[in-house]
């Protein structure tokens, strides 16, 4: 019996500090290591308590991503938005191709928030 795997998601665990500016810089390439033109996509991401939680604790909209034609994608949030409690959460990043509305999950995994000391 033949099978195929349509899951593109890269497993990537993220560890960050509570109430610190969040900035994650990623470089995306295709299977031939050519940079992907990310200006052809919109992006979004959510952080949830569990993989099946119905409520997002933290949301990254397309405006929280900077992207270019050279495959560089930066995901950011201001320190004032990073107020969720320290703990282990789950996230994923979805990309939507603007030309045909194809939605793909590109990355996901644990989103670990460490407790900060200084306020």
C-alpha positions as CSV (number, residue, x, y, z in Angstrom):
1,X,0.0,0.0,0.0
2,X,1.3,3.5,-0.9
3,X,1.2,6.4,1.4
4,X,1.9,10.1,1.2
5,X,2.6,12.7,3.9
6,X,1.1,16.1,3.3
7,X,2.4,17.6,6.6
8,X,5.1,20.2,5.9
9,X,5.3,21.4,9.6
10,X,8.8,21.7,11.0
11,X,9.0,20.9,14.7
12,X,10.5,23.9,16.4
13,X,10.4,24.5,20.2
14,X,10.6,28.1,21.3
15,X,11.8,29.4,24.7
16,X,11.3,33.0,25.6
17,X,11.1,35.3,28.7
18,X,7.9,36.6,30.1
19,X,7.6,40.4,29.6
20,X,10.6,40.6,27.2
21,X,10.4,41.7,23.6
22,X,9.9,38.6,21.5
23,X,11.8,38.4,18.2
24,X,12.2,35.1,16.2
25,X,14.2,35.3,13.0
26,X,13.7,32.4,10.5
27,X,15.0,31.7,7.0
28,X,12.8,29.6,4.8
29,X,14.0,27.6,1.7
30,X,12.4,25.1,-0.6
31,X,13.5,21.5,-1.0
32,X,16.3,22.7,-3.3
33,X,17.5,25.2,-0.7
34,X,16.3,28.2,-2.8
35,X,14.9,31.0,-0.7
36,X,11.1,31.2,-0.7
37,X,9.5,34.5,-1.7
38,X,7.6,35.2,1.5
39,X,5.9,38.3,0.2
40,X,3.5,36.0,-1.6
41,X,2.1,34.8,1.8
42,X,0.3,36.0,4.9
43,X,1.2,34.5,8.3
44,X,-0.5,34.0,11.6
45,X,0.3,32.1,14.8
46,X,-1.4,31.3,18.1
47,X,-0.2,30.1,21.5
48,X,-2.5,27.9,23.4
49,X,-2.5,26.1,26.8
50,X,-2.9,22.7,25.2
51,X,-3.0,21.5,21.6
52,X,-6.8,21.3,21.8
53,X,-7.5,24.5,23.8
54,X,-10.2,26.6,22.2
55,X,-8.8,29.9,23.4
56,X,-5.5,31.5,22.3
57,X,-3.4,33.0,25.0
58,X,-1.3,34.9,22.6
59,X,-1.9,35.7,18.9
60,X,0.5,36.8,16.2
61,X,-1.3,38.4,13.2
62,X,0.3,39.1,9.8
63,X,1.3,42.5,11.0
64,X,3.5,40.8,13.7
65,X,5.6,39.3,10.9
66,X,8.1,41.0,8.6
67,X,9.0,39.0,5.5
68,X,11.0,39.4,2.3
69,X,11.6,37.8,-1.1
70,X,14.8,36.2,0.2
71,X,13.1,33.8,2.6
72,X,13.6,35.9,5.8
73,X,10.7,35.8,8.2
74,X,10.7,37.6,11.6
75,X,8.0,37.1,14.1
76,X,7.8,39.8,16.8
77,X,5.7,41.0,19.8
78,X,6.3,43.9,22.1
79,X,7.3,43.2,25.7
80,X,3.9,44.6,26.9
81,X,2.2,41.9,24.9
82,X,4.3,39.1,26.4
83,X,2.4,38.9,29.7
84,X,1.2,35.3,29.7
85,X,2.2,33.3,32.8
86,X,5.4,31.3,32.8
87,X,4.8,27.8,31.6
88,X,4.8,25.3,28.7
89,X,2.3,26.0,25.9
90,X,1.8,25.0,22.2
91,X,1.9,27.1,19.1
92,X,2.0,26.8,15.3
93,X,2.6,29.1,12.4
94,X,0.3,29.1,9.4
95,X,1.1,30.5,6.0
96,X,-1.6,31.4,3.5
97,X,-0.5,31.8,-0.1
98,X,-2.3,35.0,-1.3
99,X,-2.6,33.9,-5.0
100,X,-4.8,30.8,-4.3
101,X,-5.6,30.9,-0.5
102,X,-3.7,27.7,0.2
103,X,-3.2,27.3,3.9
104,X,-0.2,25.3,5.3
105,X,1.2,24.9,8.8
106,X,4.9,25.5,8.5
107,X,6.1,25.2,12.0
108,X,4.9,24.3,15.5
109,X,5.9,22.8,18.8
110,X,6.3,23.9,22.4
111,X,6.2,27.6,23.3
112,X,8.0,27.8,26.6
113,X,7.7,31.0,28.6
114,X,10.3,31.5,31.4
115,X,9.5,33.6,34.5
116,X,11.2,37.0,34.6
117,X,12.4,38.6,37.8
118,X,12.8,42.3,36.9
119,X,9.6,44.3,36.3
